[in-house]
């Protein structure tokens, strides 16, 4: 798997000057994944198997944001049917030409910076003669692949952890499914909407000292109305603790009383900083601790059996585990990100400086627990996102189908998801059994039999199954433009998250029903 | 295979055999959930391909996707309105445009591209505002799809389509399908004017735009954004007088950036960059191809289902969040009986007896379910305050300081209008003790 090469960074955002034309072109997406995400995209190499309408829709949404390279593997020539539903073919004039070549040519027009290649071999041939080639891509995407070939491809790509993730995409008419097969996916920049703790309940010495030194009583009225709420809360909490055996407010009445103290400190009725302090008072009794999800990461086998060769992520997590265990107050390292609050410029900036200085100290301490060199940018990002790290462990494609108890559970817990999954699987196994070049005959009875065979003996089909299977019978080979476009967007979105290692990709299968305009995951 | 004719000749028969192989699987047979009224076969195909006339509002991020999807689905008479020209920052997602098109009208370039790529489809562009068109214009369409980035334009379109409904004439009910995106998030909805919840009904679901108090900007800046607002809101008019700020002009952005950066340095605030300056003054919303593709596809799928009855359509709201896995929520948004556009009932408001007209105007601008910029107020018998024309504004200005209770009796009605909105809002005022 070709990893992102940070040194090959080409997109840099220069703060002082007007942006160059590339930065201007990518402005709206750089605001989502920044130069680091863009560099990862630009270093990626994608393989897409078959040039269907769905495949080209996926590629369109990856070529536009600027992946490095894509190959379409497809020996087929454009049929009149293809020419009718694929925007990246030129109508009747493409008929009879190689589908991969036409699609690469027309997708290439979307972005000069992307390299596209048509490979006219069949997947069967590649699997037999050149399978290593398949493992050299960043991600492999396959749409409506024949069940036997899909099985061989997914087995191959599962063989080694370093092999590329496989995105399996299946669709018929209004129904669709996609799944990402990957071993492991670690995310530092998850872009969580939860902010990290300000640690008001466990103030660091400089913050505590400064809050204690403030002379609220004799302060100038204007200054009093501009004390940041952080100081107010730290001060009131410390005094509260002195008279409550060192405990923060816990009961409803205590919390009410605590808020009353804050409001009672106002010198004027319209002091918004005290209103803010009252609204933020929950921070005093919400204990700053290591979130359980992060604590669980500390127990991960890869963290427990760390070697110098382990990926940096696991070294960072191991260091974090030690840091939180040994360094008081046994919390995650402080971050310097401060929300805006009612304050004068000076009081806000000096508060910001206190947090920055402390965050730097804790970061230095954190670094001392690292046993391998990790670059500063990664450490910065890690510390900043320590409260929202994510480690996903994937499964092989088809794992659910081989797990009888999970299937039985899904009949009850996710009947809609399972119905779509089963009916697409039934279609796939039915197609495999029929003659390759004969027209496909699909009946409800045949699909029900196939689906029933996929479930453990004696298990009833899920309640929505008839609806799903009826749609499959109606349109077994329809790659509808709207379904293709929607899948194109969703699959590309997940692929971007996988490549950039930012935001959180799906964990499992995503099922889509475009009759009810519904999606579900399981 | 049939012969090709000029792409913009709507009567051309370029439907080569097999062209609609995929779509026709849906149109030839009903599915288990299809309404019994669905007439599978040639009738529905004929309507879709020869009769249906569809209007697309916006030829930007969503619009480009919508046009391509509609064309491939078989709509052949498509109209598109957009008032913008192409900018380089559109090219990361608006896939019908190329670098050579920068500066050209979006509607025209998009229409030409679709006609070139999908034979036999006629796309009629209009480079201008939706407000330029009258009721007769909107009456000619079967469906309207909106891919807009402006709340104001959506409100206008929504109110126009609600006003168009004539109970005597079923044809006057034009379904409005509305899509919107922001980063990895988006929504698609189906509005049947006067029947389902309308855009105005859901106004309170919108996020409140970030507004910084002027005193913070002027006196106590803390964030880089405060410095940028200072440069654009206070310094620009002070230094440049009446000269209008053009946020697309790099020289103007450059000036704002320098002024903001200097102020930030004075106050020891970090983080003013060119990119942030541009983001704040243009109110830039992050946008990517993939989210637009998802939402546009959902919208077009609804258009296809409504036009063909081949499957039930969305009732009535689809919301997507793609930042953490794929989370979506499909639900029915309820109508508001006091909706100023489709509700008919006056909105009840309770104010203090000493509330002034000026305070009331402020409240109307701020209130999440009203959000009327520059409202004019009147009662059935007198004008309270009018924003225009200048003579009337001057004549009614003294009322701003008066108490509402001096001008309107308890339980009395106030009509609120604004030049940007094609409807008026009725308020029934009562006074708290």
Interface residues (C-beta under 8 A of the other chain):
Chain A: X13 X14 X15 X16 X17 X18 X19 X21 X23 X24 X25 X26 X27 X28 X29 X30 X31 X32 X53 X57 X60 X61 X64 X65 X66 X79 X80 X81 X83 X84 X85 X86 X87 X90 X91 X92 X93 X95 X109 X110 X111 X173 X174 X190 X191 X193 X226 X340 X341 X343 X344 X345 X348 X349 X466 X467 X470 X471 X474 X475 X476 X477 X478 X479 X480 X481 X482 X483 X484 X485 X486 X488 X489 X490 X492 X493 X494 X496 X503 X504 X505 X506 X507 X510 X514 X515 X516 X517 X518 X519 X521
Chain B: X1 X4 X14 X16 X17 X18 X19 X20 X21 X22 X23 X25 X26 X29 X30 X31 X32 X33 X65 X68 X69 X72 X73 X88 X89 X91 X92 X93 X95 X98 X117 X118 X119 X183 X184 X188 X220 X221 X222 X223 X250 X253 X254 X267 X268 X269 X272 X273 X274 X275 X278 X279 X284 X285 X286 X287 X288 X289 X290 X291 X292 X293 X294 X295 X296 X297 X298 X300 X301 X302 X304 X305 X311 X312 X314 X318 X320 X322 X323 X324 X325 X326 X327 X328 X330
